[in-house]
């Protein structure tokens, strides 16, 4: 069953050609264009003067709102707290890639919280891509500290013009899951501002236990260079070559 959070996160890319031909009982997310008359922009057009729930507050210009269509009539359900929009993927089978699709391109930032481990290997890097792009669009750097060794035992790595970004490290240990928090900033940037650039920064922190080897603390970030004017709508996470995410690994995406 599709939950309310999944409905609200549904991509506008899946919208009908025009709002008026939408599907009944389907929640759509749009942005308020004007108050008088109340006009909400959706992909494919605009909805003018949708109904408002009795006692509901009128949202402000620029706010994201939820609309629902019933019997060819649009109803504004109210403004949306974008921090509440989430997608969650909990693995019931081992997999080599976890993908988040239908991410709203208008989100200002996207955060992914990861609790994961691998089916084999030691400390394995978590890699990511945006929009499935496999070209040389990424630059990243990270530092790493093994907390069970001397404090000076800090290493790091990085790459310019890479086909992916490292965004954490995961261990392979029975019952021990690594934690990582990855944030993609300026998600809605399509390089339309007078002063700006076609790049989106990413930062992360993570920690992983590998029994008998060490406890790895890793942090860093990177930049994704996108084609000007292109929206970002998906993320892909996968372990370093040859590794697989184990059953029980959990990935939570938040729109912030």
Buried (B, 14 or more C-beta within 10 A) or exposed (E): EEEEBBBBBBBBEEBBEEBEEBEEEBBBBBBBBEEEEBBBBBBBBBBEEBBBEEEEEEBEEEBBBBBBBEEEEBBBBBBBEBEEBBBBBEBEEBBEEBBBBBBBBBBEBBBBBBBBBBBEBBBBBBBBBBBEBEEEBBBBBBEBBBEEEEEEEEEEEBBEEBEBBBBBBBBBBEEBBBBBBBBBBBBBBBBEEEEEEBBBBBBBBBBBBBEEBBBBBBBBBBBBBBEEEBBBBBBBBBBBEEBBBBEBBBBBBBBB
